[in-house]
Amino acid sequence: MNRRILIVAAVLFFVTHATNLQVPLYGIYAKNAGYSSGLSSVAFATYVAGLLPTLIFLGGISDRIGRKTVIIASLLSATLATFLMIVHPSIYTLFVTRILQGIGVGLITGTGTAYISALIPESWSQVAAYVSLTTSLGFSSGALFTNAALLLQNSLVPLSYWIIFILLLGCLGLAMRLPEQPASSGSLLRLPSFPAGTVLAGLTIALAWSLAGVVGVILPAQLLQYNLPNWSGPMLFIFVIAGVLVQPFARRLDAVVSLQLGCVILVLGYITFTCGAWLGVLSLVLAGVAIAGTACYGFTYLGGLAEVVRLSGSQSARATSGYFVCAYLGYGLPIILIGFFADRVGIMNTLLGFGVVILACNALLIGIYQTVKKKRLA
């Protein structure tokens, strides 16, 4: 593999890995400051406050100032975020850290993809494979690494923080040696667009990705009530990797069929892990998380993306941005409300209530997609 591709792939991995590094300690940081676990949900969602403005307003920045420059800026943001949690591990610092992490991911995802694409311009499938694999492994392994470090040493600043901080500095040194790619005069501001029919796919992925916060923050809090260990890291890993594993199969399906299948699987997964949380059966929770993950990062994710590309015509780049704006709004906003209600009516009551919303919305979406299929066949 080309050395430059390896460096950019490493940057993609470590920036996304650092994003979930603190997840297992969210509840501890909130408790130490005298707050309930509901504030952990807000901290989790603050990531979107850094990510979305970066995606929306700085989408074209690497074309204007150079991709190497933006890659370095992304690494600096992730490195600073990790360093802040090392020197002052608190819930207050976590809010700033999450915004910096969102900015870092917002900068690297598009820029890293563009840099690799310029190196192998005729291999879009290979580019997609590199980016999908590195970011999926990154997002899913950060919390898992901290969980493993906490088994060795129970600390507010586990060894995983230091290791990733040092590795980010190493990546920074390697990135500085990358050759710059030519800048262009393209527009800095590239607002997302929503061509006719793409909003439906956006709503579907928003609903699916809303489970990320439930899996990372709410379920572990419920399991602690049964004296089960903090499983946020393993659950996030299973959640993402299950979706990655079914992606080859999902790519072979018609986009609308994949979306319908995703809706059904999402509900089945939610019901399974909610029952597991209610009964305190860890194996049932993990099975439900894996089932839901195949929808969130497999069938729904790829089906929605394919449908958006099909409907967008010449506006595929901006339409894809719109799709991810919906995805990340779903990722960040519902968890705030879920955390709020969990503090007031209890975690299980909240999970049951949100389950009704999940069931009703997905049933409605399945019906709408069935109508779409009939119109396409007519």
N, C-alpha and C positions, 0 to 999 in steps of 0.2 A: 504494500500500500504506500502511496505517496506520503512523504514525511509531513508535508504541509497539511494534508487531509487528516493525518493522525493528530497533529497539534490542535487543529480546529475541533475535531471530534472530542479530544480530551477536554477542551474548554467547554464545549456543550455539556459534557457529562458532569464536570465539577461545578459549573454554575448552577445547573438544575439539581444536582446532588445537595449542594449547600442550602438550597431553598427549604427543604424539609428536615434539615439537621436538628432543629430545636423542637420539633413536634412532640416527642415523648415527654418534654419538660414543661410544656405550656401550662398544664394544670398546677404544677408545683410553683412556677413563677407567679401565677395568679394568687394561689393560696398564701404564699409568703408575703404578698402585698396586701393581704386581707380581703381579696375578692373571691367570688365564686368562679366555677368553671365556665360560666357564661361569657366571661371576659376573654377566655381562651378562644372562643369562637370568633369574637371580634378581631382578636389578634391574627387568627388564621386568615380572616377575610381581608385584612389590611393589605395583604400582598397584592390584591387586585387594584388597590388605589395607586400603586406604583406601576403595575403592569399595563393596565388599560390606557392611561394617558400616553405612555411610551409607545405602545403599539399604534395608537390612533394618530398622534401628532408627530411622532418621530420615525414613522415607518420608512421614510425615504432618506433618512439621515446618512446611512452608510454610502449611498450613491453620491452624496454631495461632498462628504468630508473624507471618504475612504473607509473600506471595510476593516482594515487592520486597526485603525483608530477606534472604531466602535467596538471591536472585539476586546481591545485593551480597556476601554471604558466599562464594558460589561464585567470584566474580571475585577477591576478596581471596585466596582459597586458591590459585588459578591464578597470580595476580600474584606472590605470595610464593614459590611454587615456581620460577617463572622467575627471579626476583631472586636466589635462593639459588645457582642455577647460574651466574649472572653473576659474583657476588662470590667464589664458591669452587667452581670446576668440577672436581669429583672424583667418584669412584665412591661415596664415603661420603655426600656431599651428595645424590647421585642417589637413594639409598634414601629419604631424607626427602622429596625432591622428588616422587618417584613416589607416595608416600602422600598428599601434599597434592593432587597432580593427581587421584588417585582420589576424594578427598573432594569436590573441585571439580566433577568430572563427576557424581558421585552426587547432589550437591545440585541441579545445573542441569537435568539431563535431565527429571526429573518436574516440577520447578517451572516451567521454561521452557515445557513443554508445557501445563501447567495455566494459566499466565498468558495464553498465546495463545488457548487454548480459551475462556477467559472473555471475550475480546474478540470472537471470532467463534463463538459457541456452536452455531450451526446448520451449521457447515462442518467436520465432523470430517475429511473427506478432505483439505481444504485445510490444516488443522492438521497432519495427518500428513505432508503433502508438505513443508511448511515445516521441520518438525523433522527428517525423514529427510534432506532435501537438505543442510541446514546442518550437521548432525552428521556425515554421511558425508563431505562436503567437508572438514570440520574434521579428522576423524580421519585422512583420507588425505593431507592436504597438509602437515602439520607437518614430518614427516621430509623430504619433498620440498623444502620451503623451505630447511631447513638444508643439504641436499645442494647446492642451488644457491648458497647463501652460501659454502660451503666451496670451491667452484670459484673464487670471487673472492679468498678469504682463508682459508688453512689455519690455523685457530686453535681453541683449546679453548673460546673464547667467540665463536662466529661472529656476524656482524652480525644474523642472524635472531633471536637471543636478545634483542638490544636493541630491534629493531623491534617484536617481539611484546610485549615488556614495556611499551613506550610505548603501543601500541595497546590493551593491557589496561587501562592507566591511563585512556586515553581512554574506553573502554567503561564503566569504573567511574564516571567523571564523568557520562556519559549515563544510566546506570542509576539514579544518585541522583536524577535528575529525573523518573523514572517515577512515576506515581501508584500508591499502594499499593492493593491489592485487599482486600476485606473478609476478615478472619480468621474462622475458625469454631471450634467446640468439638469438632471431630473428634479421634479418638484419635491420639496422637503415635506410638504403636507399632503398626505394621501388618505383622505377620509374613506372609511369603509362604505360599501354600497350594498343594497339589498334588492337585487332584481326580483321580478315577480316569481313567487313560489319558494324563494329561498328562506323567507322568514319562518316557514313551517319547520324546515330542517334546523334552523337556529333555535327555535323553541324546544325541539326534541333534544338537542345536545345540551342545552341549558338545564333541562330537567334531569338528564342523565348525570351530568357533572356535578349537580347539587349533592350527590351522594358522597363526593370526595371528602367534604367536611364532616359528614356523618360518620364515615369510616375512620377518619383521622383523629377526630376530637370527641364526638358524642359517644360512640360505641365503647371506646376504652374507659371512659368515665363510668359508664354503666357496669362494665365488667369488674371494675375496682370494688363495686359494692358487694360483689360475691367473693372478695379476697382473691381475685384472679390478677395476675401481673399485668403491667401496662403493655398491651399488645399493639399499640398504634403503629410501630415500625413494621412488624410482620404483616399486619393487616393492609397497610398502604402498599407494601411490596406485592402481596398476593393480588390486591385489587388491580394494580396496573399491569403486572406481568400476565395475569389471566387474560386480559384484553389483548396484549401483544401476541400471545400464543395463538389466538383465534383469528388474527388479522389475515393470514394467508387464505383461510377459508372464506372469510368475510369479503375479500376482494373478488371472489368468483361469483358472488351473488348480485342480482339486480339491486340497485340502490334502494328502491322503495321496499323491496322484500327484506333487505338487510335492516332497514329502519323499523319495519313492523316487528321483525324477529327481536330486535333490540328492545322494543317497548315491552314485549312479553317477558323476555328474560330479566329485564330490569325489575319488574314487579315480583317475579319469582324469587330473585335474589334478595330483594328488600324484605319480603315476607319471611324468608328463611333466616336471615340474620337478626330480624326483629324477634322472632320466636326464640332463637338462641340466646339473645340478650335477656329476654323475659325469664327464660328457664335457667339462665346461668350456665349454658352448655357451650363451651368454647369451640368445640369442633363444629357445631351447627352454625355458629357465628362466622367462622372462617370459611365454611362451605358457601354460606350466603354471600359473603364478601367476594369470593371467587366468581360465583355465578353473576352477580351484579357487575363485576369488573369486565366480564366478557362483553357486556352490552356497552358500558361506558367508554371503554378504550378499544373495543372491537367492532361489533355490528353497528351500533348507533354512530360512533365516531366516523368510521370509514364510509358507511352508507350516506350519512349526512353530507360529508365532504364531497363524495362523488355526485350527489344530487345537486349540490351548489355549483360545482364545476359544469355540470350538464346544462343548468338553467342560466348560467351567467354569460355565456358567449364570450365576447371580447373583454368583458370586465372581470375575468376570473380572479385576478390578484386582489382587487378591491372587494369582490364578493366573498372571497376566502377570508379576508380580514374581518368582514362583517360576521361571518360564521364563528370565528374565534372570539370576537367581542361577545357574542351571545353565550358561547361556551364558558368564558371566564366570568361573565356576570352570574351565570348559574353556579359556577364554582365558588364565588365569593359572597353573594348577597343572601341566599337562603339560610346559610349557616348562622348568620347573625340573628335572624328571627328564631331559628331552631334553638340556639343557645339561650336566647331571651326567655322563650317559653319553657325550656328545660329547667331553668332556675325557679320558675314560678309554679309549674304544675307537675314537675318531675320528668325525668328522662324517658321513662317508658310511655307515659301519657303523650309526650311530645312525639316520640317515634310512631305511636299508633295514629296520632292525628295527621302527621306528615305522610304516613302510609296511605291514608284515605286520599290525600291530595295526589300522591304518586299514582295510585290505582285509577282514580277518576281521569286524570290528565292523560295517562297512557292509553286508557280505553278509548278516549276521545280521539287521540292521535291515530290509533290503529284504524278507527272508522274513517277518518279523513284520508289516510293513505290508501285505504281500500277504494275510496271514491276516485282518488288520483289515478290508481291503476286502471280502473274501468274507463276513465276518460282517455287514457293513453292507448287503450286497446280498441276504443270505439273508432 
